[in-house]
Amino acid sequence: EFQTFQHYFKQINLRQDMFRQIILLLALVALAQSRRMRLVPKWARIPGGLTRCSIGARGVWGVNKNQDIFHMAGNKWQHIKGKLVHVSSGRQVWGVNRHDNIYVHRGGHNWQHIGGKLTNIDCSNRGHVWGVNRGQQIYRRHGKGWVRIGGAAIQASVGFAGVWVVNKAHDIYHRKGTFGDRPGNGVGWIHIPGKLQWVASGHGLIVGVNKNHDIYYRTVDPKHPVGTKWVHVPGKLMQIDVHGNTVVGVNKSSGINAEYGQQGILYR
């Protein structure tokens, strides 16, 4: 049985913001007896402006169009010195700058430069790091170096649900043998039906957005590591990430006024 409920939108005025709005999508996820999941997201639009955001064991991080770096401390954004175009929060915080240089956060305002060149990077809560470079080559961090993984992608995500990537055609792939956030290279790619421009690997949940900024999720478990189908979630995001029962994403809006409300999905 599938039910949807929506509590729509009360207009409020927000002060003029020179950056984009970030949407914080709070999702409550629980396993049902049938091994399916109950997903009850509540949408909240909060002030701020990011082009990329990430959530993980190190909290919520993001970067804006000026490449400034922010970390959410409590309910406020804290500016962190440095310049990045992409950031990932996991066991550590990793990021890349506009020159494709790679950095790992060492606390406070300190960043350590790491050898290599990547345009996209992701760190799991167990500290596994995967990324892709400008040539769409895929790499996994191993020791103090990088291991080349066969295949081609423009974006990669690593989490408890394993390694997932999308390529330039927006095709979706899962790395066999990585479910459970296991170490190692995995053993080949499994093509997943659908088209996404961004994918994120969570715990029992895969989330993603397509080129139209439509939002989808997919439930997975050890017996079904790639799940069975995508479920559409109302709303629009151009980039997305997931950690535990929380999903964060960035939309395209840059207006002065914003709508605030709640949406939800309940199924079993």
TAKA-V871476 format. One record per backbone hydrogen bond with DSSP energy under -0.5 kcal/mol. NH is the residue of the N-H (numbers start at 0). CO is the residue of the C=O. E is the energy in kcal/mol with one decimal. If there is no record, write none. Layout:
NH;CO;E
NH;CO;E
This chain:
2;265;-2.2
4;263;-1.5
6;261;-2.0
7;5;-0.6
9;259;-2.9
10;8;-0.5
11;257;-1.6
13;11;-0.5
13;255;-0.8
20;252;-1.9
21;45;-0.9
22;248;-1.8
23;21;-0.5
23;43;-2.2
24;22;-0.7
24;246;-1.4
25;23;-0.8
25;41;-2.3
26;24;-0.7
26;244;-1.0
27;39;-0.9
28;26;-0.7
29;37;-1.2
31;35;-3.7
34;31;-2.1
37;29;-2.4
38;36;-0.6
39;27;-1.8
39;37;-0.6
41;25;-3.0
43;23;-1.6
45;21;-1.5
45;43;-0.6
50;62;-2.8
51;62;-1.7
53;60;-2.8
55;58;-1.3
58;55;-2.3
60;53;-2.7
61;69;-2.3
62;51;-2.1
63;67;-1.6
66;63;-2.3
68;79;-0.8
69;61;-2.9
70;77;-2.5
71;59;-2.6
72;70;-0.8
72;75;-2.8
73;71;-0.7
74;72;-0.6
75;72;-1.6
77;70;-3.2
78;76;-0.5
79;68;-2.7
83;66;-2.2
84;95;-2.6
85;95;-1.5
87;93;-3.2
89;87;-0.6
89;91;-2.1
90;123;-2.6
93;87;-2.2
93;91;-0.6
94;102;-2.4
95;85;-2.0
96;100;-1.8
99;96;-2.1
101;113;-0.8
101;115;-0.5
102;94;-2.8
103;111;-2.0
104;92;-3.1
105;109;-2.9
109;106;-2.3
111;103;-2.9
112;110;-0.5
113;101;-2.9
117;99;-2.2
118;131;-2.6
119;131;-1.7
121;129;-2.7
123;127;-2.7
126;123;-1.6
129;121;-2.2
130;138;-2.3
131;119;-1.9
132;136;-1.9
135;132;-2.1
137;148;-0.8
137;150;-0.5
138;130;-3.1
139;146;-2.2
140;128;-3.1
141;144;-2.6
144;141;-2.2
146;139;-2.9
148;137;-3.0
152;135;-1.9
153;165;-2.7
154;165;-1.4
156;163;-2.7
158;161;-1.4
160;201;-1.4
161;158;-2.2
163;156;-2.7
164;172;-2.4
165;154;-1.8
166;170;-1.7
169;166;-2.4
171;191;-0.7
172;164;-2.5
173;189;-2.3
174;162;-2.8
175;173;-0.8
175;187;-2.4
177;174;-1.4
179;159;-3.5
180;158;-0.6
180;177;-1.1
181;177;-1.2
186;175;-2.8
189;173;-2.9
190;188;-0.5
191;171;-2.8
195;169;-2.1
196;208;-2.7
197;208;-1.6
199;206;-2.8
201;199;-0.6
201;204;-2.3
203;201;-0.8
205;217;-2.6
206;199;-2.1
207;215;-2.3
208;197;-1.9
209;213;-1.7
212;209;-2.2
214;232;-0.8
214;234;-0.5
215;207;-2.7
216;230;-2.0
217;205;-2.3
219;203;-1.3
220;223;-1.3
223;220;-0.9
226;223;-1.5
230;216;-2.8
232;214;-2.7
236;212;-2.3
237;249;-3.3
238;249;-1.1
240;247;-2.6
242;245;-2.8
245;242;-2.3
246;24;-2.5
247;240;-2.2
248;22;-2.3
249;238;-1.8
250;20;-1.2
257;11;-1.4
259;9;-1.6
261;6;-2.2
263;4;-1.8
265;2;-2.0
267;0;-1.4
